[in-house]
Amino acid sequence: MKILIVDDKKENLYLLKRIINKLGHEVVKAENGKEALEKLHNDNFKMIISDILMPVMDGFQLCIAVRKNNKFNDIRFIFYTATYLEKEDEEFALKIGADIFLRKPLDPTKLIEIIKNLIQSEEISQDKPSKTGIKEDKEIFNLYSERLINKLEKKRLELEKTYNRAEFYKDLLSHDVTNIFQSILSGIQLIELLIRHPEKLDGSIKSMEIIKEQIYRGTNLIYNVRKLSQLEEGEISLGKVDICKILKKSIISVKKIDSKRDKDIQVDSVGKELYGQANNLLEDVFDNILSNAVKHNNNPMVEIKIKISRVQKNGINYLKIEFLDNGIGIDDIKKNMIFIKAYSEGISVQRIGLGLTLVKKIIEKYNGKIWVEDRVKGDHFKGSNFILLIPEVT
């Protein structure tokens, strides 16, 4: 049997050809619907396996052209697509005469089984529209236009989202990475100066601290960018998580930051075993909030009080976690900016926190909420209160 496979991606054609060759059948390749039609007129095929989204002529147009020609009416037609995946796409494909509608990726074993069954079957689908039916059915054109517009709109939104993400990461990396390299360069230049003046060698310790801090900052930046990208690209799995256990780990970790300053971190909780709908990324959330409370604090003693209580909103039970610190605080304008992944009003992401952008994204994935208030209402100079709501699991 001779089978025509149609796809604009060479790698897809290669894999499909290998699968069909294993069944002992001859394969002819085409890279779009127009090329496929030309080969149909010049050869004798029993089956077509076609992608949908292709240049010049797409798979839908190819199928309609095939079913409008009585010469090709007995050819089995399979759609194998990775782009048109909705139920309405499948319904339209079957309406214009496709025998089977398959979604990529499909396990090769399953694909082979489907092709074998179709080859062995002697029945021709009775659902194929006649030549006259398709030619005169205006509904076909309307449905095709609808599917095409729907797909183009989705692609436009995907491209817009990709462009915006690329622009953000470009600005972020060019700005913050440049600052990091400049700080490291300053530290090296200071060391070079000290080498020329050995009597001031004690200052090299400070230079090394600058370099170490900037390397840590760069590593953290890359980590946060990677995490943020992963969260934007897909879903994450959630489960029952011990809030207090994860919080304890973060507290131990944050006490190692700036070891020269004392830290008083107190926890006031409604219980010792509290569970939320979350995952291991919750540790990133706590680490970011606590480390910011330490870094943006000019007091000799860093004070952080963590209050955990229960609240109910819109019929949902939440664990409310408050991080009250005695740091430099956040004014009302910046309260609306600190979770936004952009540069605004001359404030860099490094200050307002890519980490906080990551935090907000994670909490939203948990179907939770996060915001910031003054520790002392009306006086932001006395510190901040970061508030999280995480759905409780019993």
N, C-alpha and C positions, 0 to 999 in steps of 0.2 A: 504494500500500500504506500502511496506517495502522500506525504503530509506537508502542508505549507504552514510555516511558523512566521508570525509577523510581530516585530518589536523594534523600536528605534534604538535600543541599547544592545550593543554587540555582546556584552557579557551574558545577558538574558537569553539571547539567541544561542549562544554557545552551550549553556547549561541545558536548555530545552532540547537542543539537537542531540546531545549526549544521552539524555533520558530516552528519547524516541528511538535512537539508533540501537539501544539495548533491547528494544522490543522487536528489532529486526525489520524496521520500516525505513523507507527512504525519506529524507528531509530536504526541503528547499526553503531558503530563507528570503525574507523581504523586510525592509526597514521602515515601511509605511504602507498605508492602505492603497495608494496609487500604484506603487511598485507591485504590491500583491495582486491587484486586479490585472495588471499586464501579464504576470506570470500565470494567472488563472486562465487567460485566454489562449495561452501558448502551450499549456500542458494539461494533464489529467490528474486532478487531486480528489481524494476522498474525504479529506479533513482539513480544516483551518483552525489553528490555535493563535489567537491574536490578542495583543495588548489593546488598550483603548486610547490612552493619551499619547498621540504621536503627531509629528509634523506632517504637512502636506495634506494627508487625509487620515483622520483618526479611525479607530476601530468601529465605532458606531456607524460612520459613513460607509465603511467597507462592508459591514454586515448588511446594511440596507441595500447596497449595490448588488451584493451577492444574491439576496433574496428576491430582488426585482428581476433577475435573469433566470428564466426557466432552465437554462443550460446548467446552472449551478445549484439547482434546487435540492438535489440529493446530497450535497456536500455537508458533512457535519461541521458545525461552527461552535467553537469553544472560546469564550472570553476568559483571559487570564490576566488580571489587573491588580496593580498596587495603588492606584489613584482613585478610581471610581469604586468606592467601597460601600456606599449607602444602599439601603433596601430599595429606594426609588431607582437607583442605577441598575440594579439587578432586574427589577420589574420591567424597565424600559428595554434592557438587553434581550429579555425573553420575548417581549412583545414584538420586536423587530426581527425575530427569527433565530436567535441563538439557541443552541441545544442545552448548553451548560454555562453557568457563570461561576468562575473560580476567583478567589481572592489570594493574592500573593502576600507573604510567602506560604507555600504549601509544601508539606513534607514530600520529598521525591517519591517515596514508596506509595503514598496516597495518590499523587499525581499519576504515576504509572498505572495504578489500579483503575483510576477513572478512565484513562485513555484506553486501556485494554477492554474495559467493559463496553465503552462506546463503539470500539472497533468490532467487537464480537456481536453486538446487538444488531439485529437485522431490521429493527423497527425504525421508521423515520418519524420524527416528532410531528404530531398532527397539529401542533400549536403554531407552526410556521405560517406567517401570513402569506397569502398568495401574491403573485406579481402585481395583479391589479389592486389588491387590497392596500399594499404599501404605497403604490403610486398615487392612489386617490385619497389616502387617509391623511388629512391635514393634521390630525392629532399627532401623528408621528413627528412631523416637523416641529410642532409646538413643544412636544415633550423633549425632542432633541435639543432645541434652543434652551429650554429650561435647565436640562442637565448640564449643558455647556456653560451657561451663565453662572449656574451654581458653582461649578468647578473653578471657573475663572475668578469668581469672587473669593473663593477660599484660597486660591493661589495668591491673589493680590494681598489678602490679609497675612498670609504666611510670609510673603516677601517683605511686606511692611514691617512685620514683627522681627524678621531676620535682620533687616536693614537697621532698625532702631537698636537692636541688641548689639550689632556689630559696631555702630557708632558709639554706643555707650562704652563698650569694652576698649575701643580705640582711644577714646578720650581718657578713660580711667587709666589705662596702662601708660599712655604717653605722659600723663600728668604725674601720677604717683611713682612710676618707675623712674622717671627723670629725677624727681625729688630724692628718691632713695639713693640713686647713683651719685647725686651731688653731695649728699650727706656722707656717703662712704668715701668719696674723693676728698672731702674736707678732712675727714679723720686721717687718711693716708698722708695728706699734705702736712698735717700737724705732726705726725710721726717723723716725717722727713726733716722737718724743722728741728725737732728734738734731737735727732741723730746728729745734726750739725752742731747742736749745743748740748752736750752730754750732761751739763750741770742742771738742765731742766728735764732730765729723763723721767722724773716722776710723773710728768704730765702725760706720758705715753699710755698710762692706765686709762685715763679719761678718753683718749683717742680710741683705744681698743674697745671701750664700752660703746662709743658712738657707732663703730663699725658693726659690732655684735648686734646692737639694737636695730640697725638698719637692715641687716641680713634677716633678722627675725621678722621685721616688718614686711620685707619682700616675700618671705616664705608664707607669711600669713595672708598677704594679698593674693598670691597665686592660689592658695587653698580656698579662700573665700570666693574668688572668681570661678573656680572649678565647681564648687558646691552650688553657687548661684546658677550657673549654666545648667547643671544637672536638674535642678529644681524647676527651671523654666521649660526644660525640654520634655519632662514627663511626670508621671504620677509616682508617688512613693507609698510604700506599704505601711500601714499603721497597726498598732496593737496595744496591749495593756502594759503600761510602763510605770515603774515605781518612781514617782516624782522625788521623794525624799532621798532615795538612794543616789539618783543622778545629781541632785543638788549638793549632796555631801561631797561627791567627787569633785565638782566644780569649785566648791569652797576651798578644798585642800589645794587644788591647782592654782587658784588665784592668790593664795597666801604666799606663793613663791615669787610672784611678781613684785619687783622693787622691794627686795628683802630688807633694805635699810629703813623702811617705814613700818611702823606698827599698824596692825589692822585688827579692828574689833568687828567681827561679823556674828551677828546674833540671829537666830531663827525662832520665830514665834508661829507655831503651827497648830491647826485643829486636830492633828493626829500624826502618828509616826509612820503609818502605812497608808499612803494616799496614791491612787492610781489614775493616770490620765490616758487619753487616747492620743498616742504619740509614737515616737521611735527613738533610735539612738542619736538622732540629730538634736534632740532636746539638750544634750550636753553642750552642743555648739551655742545654743541659745543662752544658756546660763553662763557659759564661759565669756561670751561677748558682753553681756550686760554687766557682769561682775568686773571684768577687766577694764571696761570703760569707767566704771565707778572708781577704780583705783587710779587709772591714768589721768583722768580729768579731775584731780583733787589736789589742792595746794596745802592741805592741812597736815601737820606732823603725824596726826592719828587719823587714819581712814576709818570711818564708821559706816557700816552697812547693816541695816535691819531688814530681814526678810520675813514678811508676814504671809502665811498661807491660810486662806479661809475658803468657805464654800458660798457660792452665790447661784441664783437661778435666773436665767434670762430667756424669755420667749419659750418657756417650758423645758429648757435644756439646763442640766446641772453642770456647773463649771467649778474648777479649782481656780481660785483667784490668788495669784502670786505677786506680791509687791516687793520691789527692791528700793528701799529708801536709803539714800546716801547723803553725806555731808560735803559733796563735791562742789564744783564751781557753778553748777546749775545750768539750765537751758532756758533762754528767754522765750516768750510766747511765739515769736515769729519762727524761730528755729524748731520749736516743738512740732510744727507742721512739715518740717523739711527733713528731719534726721533719718527718716525711714525711706527717703526717696533716693534712688540710685542716679544721682546727677550732680553737676556742679551748679550751684545757685547762689546768687548774691555774693560771689567771690569766696564761698565756703567750700573747701575741698571735701571729697568723699572720705579722705583719711580722717578728717576731724569729725564730720557728722557720721561717718562710719559706713563703709561698705558692709562691715560686720552687722550693722543694724538693718541694712537692706536684706541681708541674708536671714537675720532673725525674723523679720516681718514675713518674709516669704515662707519660712518654715512654719511659723505659727498659723499662717493662712492655710497651709496644707493640712494642718491639724483641725481645721474649721474652728480655730480660736481667734482671739483678738489681742492686740497689743497697742498701748499708747503710753504717753508720758505726762506726768503732772508735776507741780512743785511739791517738794517734801513739806514745806510750810506754805499753805495756800496764800497766793498773792505775792510771795517773796522768793523769786527763783534763785537768788543769791545764796540761799540756805540749803541748796541741794535739790536733787531730783527724786522722783518716784516713778520707776518703770513698772507698769502693771500688765500682767498677762492673764488671759482667761483661756484655760485649756479644758476641753470637755472631760468630765470625770467618768471613770469606768469603775463599777463596783464589782 
